[in-house]
Amino acid sequence: MIAVVLAAVLVAVAVLFAVRAWLGGRFSLRDRVMVLAEAFGLVVAFAAASMLVDWTQASPALWAVAVVVAAAGTVGAARRFAALPWRRTRRRWPLRVVRLGLSGILGSGLVALAVAVAS
């Protein structure tokens, strides 16, 4: 049961990325740094799912759906990437850089662990 829930969370993360990449508005991806951070977060979610989900209990179709939706989101993000500024002007830019740096370090460690476990 927990495997199905974790696989559904992976699909939800992919859907959220795709919606934010394609749609405009308040929750859209507004700058290139945000696009890159969200894409990296999606890679980390797939790495975590590959380690945490028992795919003999969860349907592999959920993995396939997550991959297709993530690919659609990547296409949407790529279409908008050139028109986006590198960063929005914000008062809290240093805090954002620190948060992105820490997330990048932790996420890279998780991806490296998933690769080490897979090989």
Buried (B, 14 or more C-beta within 10 A) or exposed (E): EEBBEBBBBBBEBBBBBBBBBBEEEEEBBBBBBBBBBBBBBBBBBBBBBBEBBEEEEBEEEBBEBBBEBBEBBBEBBEEBEEEBEEBEEEEEEEEBEEEBEEBBEEBBEBBEEBEEEEE
